[in-house]
Amino acid sequence: VKGPADLTGDIDATSTRAALDNARIGHGANVLTGSVAIDVAGARPKISGKIAADKLDADPYLGVAPVKPRPQAQAQPGGSKPQVIEPEAPLSDVFKTYMRAMIDAPVTRGGMLEIPAVPVDELIPAATRAKSKQPTSPWSEEKFDLSSLRAIDLDVDWAVKSLGVRGMQFAVPQLKTVLDDGALTLEGNGLGTKDGRLSGRARIDARQPVPSISANVKGEGVDLYAMSEAFGVTPLLDGDTGIDADIRSTGNSQRQLVEQLTGTVRTNMAEGHVLGYDLGNITLGTVIRWLTGNREYDPERRTRVTGLNTDLKIEKGVVKESTVTMGGPLLGVNAEGTIGIVEQRLDLSGRARIASFFSGLPFRIFGNWQRPTVQPDLSLASVFSRSAPGEASLADIIANADIKPDAELALLIGRVMQKAGPSGLDAGTRAFLEGIQKRAIGN
């Protein structure tokens, strides 16, 4: 960080120690006050003291850019154009993959032919997989230089009324910073956000050739939108949230730290919004097109949700056990699966309630988490004949789905029907597959 700094205060110095009392340090718009002492009698210089500030902008010192202000209201006619998100896997290609799996799968003891679960790599076309594996990782491989952590020792107490980090404001009544021979510990209690509180302890240990980090954070009423942006993650949810995170990692670069990230993260949100979609102003056709084709994501649109809870268990950069439960007047979700943090890819399966059209609709979300594919999960065949009165069935999906004539798909479904015989499929599954076949033939 460049620019002039102003320093005033009362100095008391000896041959091994210098103390600055009634200090005022000004740099740009930031003004710090307090007392600081520098002791050079030990193996390393040691800085200790107490520092306070009314307002401190941390972004220039962290080397990050300010974030754009969030949208506050629903998009109006003539506003910004929504982004069209194309799924990684076209619906017809996904159907083909499931049909091939059914052809290869063994028949159950009862003579029934079931739709097996399919690995996500088989659902995404090879060309898309190859493109996604190109070196476009957001995680830097530049090696950290933490040598400065071994140059001095610190024991400083901070008190900042308003600390700004990437657009998020924190009240920091008490933050203790201790640096001892390359091990930096930050511990804060009662850190305030706009409507919530955070407390936690973080440690960076640079004493070994491969640095390690650990953090334990608890919070209530945390602004999830602002927190997501502060960590460089595209906000998908908005609402005051409780957080309990315990994570650790080792590595010489940002990518290595992500690859070794391990721990648990739990969140709970009493009320908030899903960003990008407004399920209060849709029709059945809109829902079906959203599930089976392109989707329009508009960050100014949102759907109210209640009771959102997540439970994530991370092992070496992969969320191997994740559970998401969401309720609300228009949208309800229960899902679980895996999330690859390094590759930014996910594979979640669950059931959803969407407006008044579907209840218990099986779905699968997979692919890049910035533009995932969202489609009905065909492996949950038992729901095909379970539509409640007044609700749309999966047959309605096929009737409205964007499935273009496809001779290969029609042939694969024919082979499945032949293998199943007259009694190898339940009536709902058979009707569902026949509907797909008719669309593939062009009827």
C-alpha positions as CSV (number, residue, x, y, z in Angstrom):
1,V,0.0,0.0,0.0
2,K,1.5,3.3,-1.1
3,G,1.0,6.8,0.1
4,P,2.2,9.2,2.8
5,A,1.5,8.5,6.5
6,D,1.3,10.9,9.4
7,L,2.7,9.8,12.8
8,T,2.5,11.8,16.0
9,G,2.9,10.9,19.7
10,D,5.0,10.9,22.8
11,I,8.2,8.8,22.5
12,D,10.1,7.3,25.3
13,A,13.2,5.3,24.1
14,T,16.1,3.3,25.5
15,S,18.8,1.3,23.8
16,T,16.5,-1.8,23.5
17,R,12.9,-0.4,23.7
18,A,10.9,2.4,22.2
19,A,7.4,3.3,23.4
20,L,5.0,5.6,21.6
21,D,2.1,6.9,23.7
22,N,-0.8,9.0,22.7
23,A,-0.1,7.9,19.2
24,R,-2.0,9.0,16.1
25,I,-1.2,7.3,12.8
26,G,-2.9,8.6,9.7
27,H,-2.9,6.8,6.3
28,G,-5.3,8.0,3.7
29,A,-8.8,8.0,5.2
30,N,-7.7,5.6,8.0
31,V,-6.8,7.1,11.4
32,L,-5.4,4.9,14.2
33,T,-4.8,5.9,17.8
34,G,-3.3,4.2,20.9
35,S,0.0,3.2,22.4
36,V,2.7,1.0,20.8
37,A,6.0,-0.4,22.1
38,I,8.9,-1.9,20.1
39,D,11.3,-4.2,22.1
40,V,14.5,-5.4,20.3
41,A,16.1,-7.2,23.3
42,G,14.9,-10.7,22.2
43,A,15.6,-12.9,19.2
44,R,13.2,-10.9,17.1
45,P,11.8,-7.4,17.5
46,K,8.5,-7.5,19.4
47,I,5.6,-5.0,18.9
48,S,3.0,-4.8,21.6
49,G,0.3,-2.3,22.5
50,K,-3.3,-1.3,22.0
51,I,-4.7,0.3,18.9
52,A,-8.1,1.8,18.2
53,A,-9.9,3.3,15.2
54,D,-13.4,4.7,14.5
55,K,-13.4,3.5,10.9
56,L,-10.8,1.3,9.1
57,D,-11.0,0.2,5.5
58,A,-9.0,-3.0,5.2
59,D,-9.5,-3.5,1.4
60,P,-6.3,-1.5,0.4
61,Y,-4.2,-3.5,2.8
62,L,-5.6,-6.9,1.7
63,G,-5.2,-6.1,-2.0
64,V,-8.9,-6.7,-2.9
65,A,-11.4,-4.6,-4.9
66,P,-14.6,-3.2,-3.5
67,V,-17.8,-5.2,-4.4
68,K,-20.7,-3.9,-6.3
69,P,-23.8,-2.9,-4.3
70,R,-26.4,-5.6,-4.2
71,P,-29.8,-5.2,-6.0
72,Q,-32.5,-4.1,-3.6
73,A,-35.7,-4.5,-5.6
74,Q,-37.2,-6.8,-8.2
75,A,-36.2,-6.0,-11.8
76,Q,-38.5,-3.6,-13.6
77,P,-39.3,-3.5,-17.3
78,G,-36.4,-2.0,-19.2
79,G,-33.9,-2.9,-16.5
80,S,-30.9,-5.2,-16.8
81,K,-31.3,-8.2,-19.0
82,P,-31.4,-11.5,-17.1
83,Q,-28.6,-14.0,-17.8
84,V,-29.5,-17.2,-19.6
85,I,-27.9,-20.2,-18.0
86,E,-27.4,-23.1,-20.3
87,P,-27.2,-26.5,-18.6
88,E,-23.9,-28.5,-19.1
89,A,-25.9,-31.6,-20.1
90,P,-28.9,-31.4,-22.5
91,L,-32.0,-33.2,-21.4
92,S,-31.9,-35.7,-24.3
93,D,-28.3,-36.6,-23.6
94,V,-29.1,-37.3,-20.0
95,F,-32.0,-39.5,-21.0
96,K,-29.7,-41.5,-23.3
97,T,-27.3,-42.0,-20.4
98,Y,-30.0,-43.4,-18.2
99,M,-31.3,-45.7,-21.0
100,R,-27.9,-47.2,-21.5
101,A,-27.6,-47.8,-17.8
102,M,-30.9,-49.6,-17.8
103,I,-29.9,-51.8,-20.7
104,D,-26.7,-52.8,-18.9
105,A,-28.2,-53.1,-15.4
106,P,-29.2,-56.6,-14.1
107,V,-32.9,-57.4,-13.6
108,T,-34.0,-57.6,-9.9
109,R,-35.1,-60.8,-8.4
110,G,-38.7,-59.8,-8.8
111,G,-38.2,-59.4,-12.5
112,M,-38.4,-55.6,-12.4
113,L,-36.2,-53.4,-14.5
114,E,-35.1,-50.4,-12.4
115,I,-33.4,-47.1,-13.4
116,P,-30.0,-47.2,-11.7
117,A,-28.1,-44.2,-10.3
118,V,-25.6,-42.9,-12.8
119,P,-22.2,-41.3,-11.9
120,V,-22.2,-37.6,-12.7
121,D,-19.2,-37.9,-15.1
122,E,-21.4,-40.1,-17.3
123,L,-24.2,-37.6,-17.4
124,I,-22.0,-34.8,-18.7
125,P,-21.0,-35.1,-22.4
126,A,-17.3,-35.9,-23.0
127,A,-16.7,-32.7,-24.9
128,T,-18.1,-30.6,-22.0
129,R,-16.0,-32.5,-19.5
130,A,-12.9,-31.9,-21.5
131,K,-13.6,-28.2,-21.8
132,S,-14.3,-27.9,-18.1
133,K,-10.9,-29.5,-17.3
134,Q,-9.0,-26.8,-19.1
135,P,-6.8,-24.7,-16.7
136,T,-9.5,-22.1,-15.7
137,S,-9.2,-22.7,-11.9
138,P,-9.9,-19.6,-9.8
139,W,-7.4,-20.9,-7.2
140,S,-4.0,-19.4,-7.5
141,E,-0.9,-21.6,-7.6
142,E,1.4,-18.8,-6.8
143,K,3.5,-19.7,-3.7
144,F,2.9,-17.9,-0.5
145,D,5.7,-15.8,0.9
146,L,5.2,-15.9,4.7
147,S,8.8,-15.2,5.6
148,S,7.7,-11.8,7.1
149,L,5.8,-13.8,9.9
150,R,9.2,-14.9,11.2
151,A,10.7,-11.4,11.1
152,I,8.9,-9.9,14.2
153,D,6.7,-10.9,17.1
154,L,3.3,-9.2,17.9
155,D,1.0,-8.8,20.9
156,V,-1.5,-6.2,19.9
157,D,-5.1,-5.6,21.0
158,W,-7.4,-4.0,18.5
159,A,-10.7,-2.1,18.9
160,V,-12.3,-0.8,15.7
161,K,-15.8,0.7,15.6
162,S,-16.3,-0.1,11.9
163,L,-13.9,-2.4,10.0
164,G,-14.7,-2.6,6.3
165,V,-13.8,-5.8,4.3
166,R,-15.1,-6.1,0.7
167,G,-18.3,-4.1,1.5
168,M,-19.0,-5.8,4.8
169,Q,-18.8,-3.7,7.9
170,F,-17.7,-5.3,11.2
171,A,-17.7,-3.8,14.7
172,V,-14.5,-5.1,16.4
173,P,-14.7,-4.3,20.1
174,Q,-11.9,-6.8,20.9
175,L,-9.5,-8.5,18.6
176,K,-6.2,-9.9,19.9
177,T,-3.3,-10.5,17.5
178,V,-0.4,-12.6,18.7
179,L,2.6,-13.5,16.4
180,D,5.2,-15.7,18.0
181,D,8.1,-17.1,15.9
182,G,6.0,-17.4,12.7
183,A,2.7,-18.6,14.3
184,L,0.0,-15.9,14.0
185,T,-3.2,-16.2,16.1
186,L,-6.2,-14.0,15.7
187,E,-8.9,-14.2,18.4
188,G,-12.0,-12.0,18.5
189,N,-15.2,-12.0,20.6
190,G,-18.4,-10.1,20.0
191,L,-17.5,-9.0,16.4
192,G,-20.6,-7.2,15.2
193,T,-22.1,-7.2,11.7
194,K,-25.1,-5.2,10.6
195,D,-27.6,-7.5,12.4
196,G,-25.5,-10.2,13.9
197,R,-22.5,-11.3,15.9
198,L,-19.3,-13.3,15.2
199,S,-16.7,-14.8,17.4
200,G,-13.8,-17.0,16.5
201,R,-10.2,-18.0,16.5
202,A,-7.9,-18.3,13.4
203,R,-4.3,-19.4,13.3
204,I,-1.6,-19.3,10.6
205,D,1.5,-21.4,11.4
206,A,4.4,-20.7,9.1
207,R,7.1,-22.4,11.3
208,Q,7.1,-25.5,9.0
209,P,8.1,-25.7,5.3
210,V,4.4,-26.2,4.5
211,P,2.2,-23.6,6.3
212,S,-1.0,-24.7,8.1
213,I,-4.2,-22.8,8.8
214,S,-7.1,-23.4,11.1
215,A,-10.2,-21.5,12.0
216,N,-13.2,-21.9,14.3
217,V,-16.0,-19.4,13.8
218,K,-19.4,-19.1,15.3
219,G,-22.0,-16.5,14.4
220,E,-25.6,-15.5,14.7
221,G,-27.6,-13.2,12.4
222,V,-24.8,-13.1,9.8
223,D,-25.6,-11.4,6.4
224,L,-25.2,-14.4,4.1
225,Y,-25.2,-12.3,0.9
226,A,-22.4,-10.0,2.2
227,M,-20.4,-12.9,3.7
228,S,-20.5,-14.7,0.3
229,E,-19.2,-11.6,-1.5
230,A,-16.5,-11.0,1.1
231,F,-15.1,-14.5,0.3
232,G,-15.5,-14.1,-3.5
233,V,-18.4,-16.5,-3.8
234,T,-21.4,-15.7,-6.1
235,P,-24.3,-15.1,-3.7
236,L,-27.2,-17.6,-4.2
237,L,-29.0,-16.9,-0.9
238,D,-29.8,-13.8,1.1
239,G,-30.8,-13.8,4.8
240,D,-29.5,-13.5,8.3
241,T,-27.8,-16.8,9.1
242,G,-26.3,-18.8,12.0
243,I,-22.8,-20.2,11.2
244,D,-20.7,-22.8,13.0
245,A,-17.5,-23.6,11.1
246,D,-14.4,-25.6,12.1
247,I,-11.9,-25.9,9.3
248,R,-8.2,-26.6,8.8
249,S,-5.7,-27.0,5.9
250,T,-2.1,-27.0,4.8
251,G,-0.4,-25.7,1.7
252,N,2.1,-23.3,0.0
253,S,-0.5,-21.8,-2.3
254,Q,-4.2,-20.9,-2.4
255,R,-4.9,-24.0,-4.6
256,Q,-3.0,-26.3,-2.2
257,L,-5.0,-24.9,0.8
258,V,-8.3,-25.6,-1.0
259,E,-7.1,-29.1,-2.0
260,Q,-6.3,-30.0,1.7
261,L,-9.3,-28.2,3.2
262,T,-11.0,-30.4,5.9
263,G,-13.6,-29.7,8.5
264,T,-17.3,-29.0,9.1
265,V,-19.6,-26.2,8.3
266,R,-23.2,-25.9,9.6
267,T,-25.6,-23.0,8.9
268,N,-29.2,-22.2,9.8
269,M,-31.3,-19.4,8.4
270,A,-34.8,-18.8,9.8
271,E,-35.9,-16.7,6.8
272,G,-34.4,-15.4,3.6
273,H,-34.5,-15.6,-0.2
274,V,-33.2,-17.7,-3.0
275,L,-31.6,-15.3,-5.5
276,G,-32.1,-15.3,-9.2
277,Y,-35.7,-16.6,-9.6
278,D,-39.2,-15.5,-8.6
279,L,-41.4,-18.6,-8.2
280,G,-44.3,-16.4,-7.3
281,N,-44.8,-15.3,-10.9
282,I,-44.5,-18.5,-12.9
283,T,-46.7,-20.9,-14.7
284,L,-46.5,-24.7,-15.0
285,G,-44.8,-24.3,-18.4
286,T,-42.2,-22.0,-16.9
287,V,-41.4,-24.6,-14.2
288,I,-41.0,-27.4,-16.7
289,R,-38.9,-25.3,-19.1
290,W,-36.7,-24.3,-16.1
291,L,-36.2,-28.0,-15.2
292,T,-35.6,-29.3,-18.7
293,G,-33.8,-26.5,-20.6
294,N,-32.3,-23.0,-20.3
295,R,-33.0,-20.9,-17.3
296,E,-33.0,-17.1,-16.9
297,Y,-31.1,-16.0,-13.8
298,D,-31.8,-12.5,-12.7
299,P,-30.0,-11.5,-9.4
300,E,-32.8,-8.9,-8.8
301,R,-35.4,-11.6,-8.5
302,R,-35.9,-13.7,-5.4
303,T,-38.1,-16.4,-3.8
304,R,-38.8,-16.3,-0.1
305,V,-37.7,-19.4,1.9
306,T,-37.9,-20.3,5.6
307,G,-36.0,-22.8,7.6
308,L,-32.8,-23.3,5.5
309,N,-30.3,-25.6,7.2
310,T,-27.0,-27.0,5.8
311,D,-24.6,-29.6,7.2
312,L,-21.4,-29.9,5.3
313,K,-18.5,-32.3,6.1
314,I,-15.3,-31.5,4.1
315,E,-12.4,-33.8,3.4
316,K,-9.4,-32.6,1.4
317,G,-11.3,-30.1,-0.7
318,V,-14.4,-32.2,-1.3
319,V,-17.7,-31.9,0.6
320,K,-18.3,-35.6,0.8
321,E,-21.3,-35.4,3.1
322,S,-23.7,-32.5,2.5
323,T,-27.3,-32.2,3.6
324,V,-29.5,-29.2,2.6
325,T,-33.1,-28.7,3.9
326,M,-35.2,-25.7,2.9
327,G,-38.8,-24.7,3.4
328,G,-41.0,-21.9,2.3
329,P,-44.4,-21.0,0.9
330,L,-43.3,-21.6,-2.8
331,L,-40.2,-23.7,-2.6
332,G,-39.2,-26.7,-0.4
333,V,-36.0,-28.8,-0.9
334,N,-34.3,-31.8,0.7
335,A,-31.0,-32.6,-0.9
336,E,-27.7,-34.4,-0.3
337,G,-24.6,-35.2,-2.3
338,T,-21.0,-34.1,-2.9
339,I,-19.4,-30.7,-3.8
340,G,-15.9,-30.5,-5.3
341,I,-14.5,-27.1,-4.0
342,V,-11.3,-27.4,-6.1
343,E,-13.1,-28.0,-9.4
344,Q,-16.2,-26.0,-8.3
345,R,-18.4,-28.8,-9.3
346,L,-21.3,-30.5,-7.5
347,D,-23.6,-33.5,-7.7
348,L,-26.7,-33.2,-5.4
349,S,-29.9,-35.3,-5.5
350,G,-33.1,-34.7,-3.6
351,R,-36.8,-33.9,-3.8
352,A,-38.4,-30.5,-4.3
353,R,-41.8,-28.9,-3.8
354,I,-42.3,-26.1,-6.4
355,A,-45.2,-23.7,-6.0
356,S,-48.5,-25.7,-6.4
357,F,-47.3,-27.7,-9.3
358,F,-45.0,-30.4,-7.8
359,S,-44.7,-32.1,-4.5
360,G,-41.8,-34.6,-3.9
361,L,-40.4,-34.0,-7.4
362,P,-37.1,-35.9,-7.6
363,F,-34.3,-33.7,-9.0
364,R,-30.6,-33.8,-9.6
365,I,-28.2,-30.8,-9.7
366,F,-24.8,-31.5,-11.2
367,G,-21.9,-29.9,-13.1
368,N,-20.2,-26.5,-12.6
369,W,-21.7,-24.7,-9.6
370,Q,-21.9,-21.4,-11.6
371,R,-24.0,-23.0,-14.3
372,P,-25.3,-26.4,-13.1
373,T,-27.7,-28.7,-14.8
374,V,-31.0,-29.1,-13.0
375,Q,-33.2,-32.0,-14.2
376,P,-35.6,-34.6,-12.9
377,D,-33.7,-37.6,-11.3
378,L,-34.8,-40.6,-13.3
379,S,-33.2,-43.0,-10.9
380,L,-36.1,-42.3,-8.4
381,A,-38.6,-44.2,-10.6
382,S,-41.0,-44.9,-7.9
383,V,-42.4,-41.3,-7.9
384,F,-43.5,-41.5,-11.5
385,S,-47.0,-42.6,-10.5
386,R,-47.3,-40.6,-7.3
387,S,-48.7,-37.2,-8.4
388,A,-51.3,-35.9,-6.0
389,P,-54.7,-34.6,-7.3
390,G,-54.2,-31.1,-8.8
391,E,-50.4,-31.5,-9.2
392,A,-48.4,-32.0,-12.4
393,S,-47.0,-35.4,-13.0
394,L,-43.7,-36.2,-14.6
395,A,-45.7,-37.1,-17.7
396,D,-46.5,-33.3,-17.9
397,I,-42.7,-32.7,-18.0
398,I,-42.4,-34.8,-21.0
399,A,-45.4,-33.2,-22.7
400,N,-43.8,-29.8,-22.3
401,A,-40.1,-30.7,-22.4
402,D,-37.8,-29.4,-25.1
403,I,-37.0,-32.8,-26.6
404,K,-36.2,-32.6,-30.3
405,P,-36.5,-35.6,-32.6
406,D,-33.7,-38.0,-31.8
407,A,-33.5,-41.4,-33.5
408,E,-30.8,-42.6,-31.1
409,L,-32.9,-41.8,-28.0
410,A,-36.0,-43.4,-29.5
411,L,-34.0,-46.6,-30.3
412,L,-32.4,-46.8,-26.8
413,I,-35.9,-46.5,-25.2
414,G,-37.1,-49.3,-27.5
415,R,-34.3,-51.5,-26.3
416,V,-35.2,-50.8,-22.7
417,M,-38.9,-51.7,-23.4
418,Q,-37.8,-54.9,-25.1
419,K,-35.6,-55.9,-22.2
420,A,-38.3,-55.1,-19.6
421,G,-41.0,-57.1,-21.3
422,P,-44.7,-56.7,-20.4
423,S,-44.1,-56.8,-16.6
424,G,-40.6,-55.5,-16.1
425,L,-41.7,-51.8,-15.5
426,D,-44.3,-50.3,-13.3
427,A,-47.1,-48.5,-15.1
428,G,-45.9,-45.0,-14.2
429,T,-42.4,-45.7,-15.4
430,R,-43.6,-47.3,-18.6
431,A,-45.9,-44.3,-19.4
432,F,-43.1,-41.9,-18.6
433,L,-40.6,-43.7,-21.0
434,E,-43.3,-44.0,-23.7
435,G,-43.8,-40.2,-23.5
436,I,-40.1,-39.6,-24.0
437,Q,-40.0,-42.0,-26.9
438,K,-42.9,-40.2,-28.6
439,R,-41.2,-36.9,-28.4
440,A,-37.9,-38.4,-29.6
441,I,-39.7,-39.9,-32.7
442,G,-41.3,-36.5,-33.3
443,N,-44.9,-37.1,-32.4
